[in-house]
Amino acid sequence: TYWVRKFGVQHPVFNTKPLVMFSAKRTAKKDVYWKVPAHQDWPSNLGSRNGITVWVPLVDVTDELGPLEIVPDSHKAGPLDHVLDGIPVIKDYPDDGFVKVPMTVGDGLLFNTMT
């Protein structure tokens, strides 16, 4: 909870257990399980509207591997309509505005679950 409090959240409440996700082409049954299309994490956990996701890579995440891509300030739009196909996917989300976030082991990325 140290880092959550560092960002000004006074009383963090964790509505899900920490999740370790292994995203790899060789272990995924479908492409959507390792190359996840545009989505918000919020529909998956239905926590508070100011909830956060914390990404901590277990390996270096380079352009070749496929880093997380976010749209800055997209959380301000609130919850978006999703189509459920095993994971909540935003249908027909425009491709412009995405920014790649390469990361190395030891990095951490915190963002609103509406991002």
RAQUI-V976661 format. One record per run of one state. SS is the DSSP state (helix for helix, strand for strand, loop for the rest). FROM is the first residue (numbers start at 1). TO is the last residue. If there is no record, write none. Layout:
# RAQUI-V976661
SS,FROM,TO  SS,FROM,TO
This chain:
# RAQUI-V976661
loop,1,1  helix,2,6  loop,7,30  helix,31,33  loop,34,41  helix,42,45  loop,46,51  strand,52,55  loop,56,60  strand,61,61  loop,62,67  strand,68,71  loop,72,73  helix,74,77  loop,78,81  strand,82,84  loop,85,87  strand,88,90  loop,91,97  strand,98,101  loop,102,102  strand,103,103  loop,104,108  strand,109,112  loop,113,115
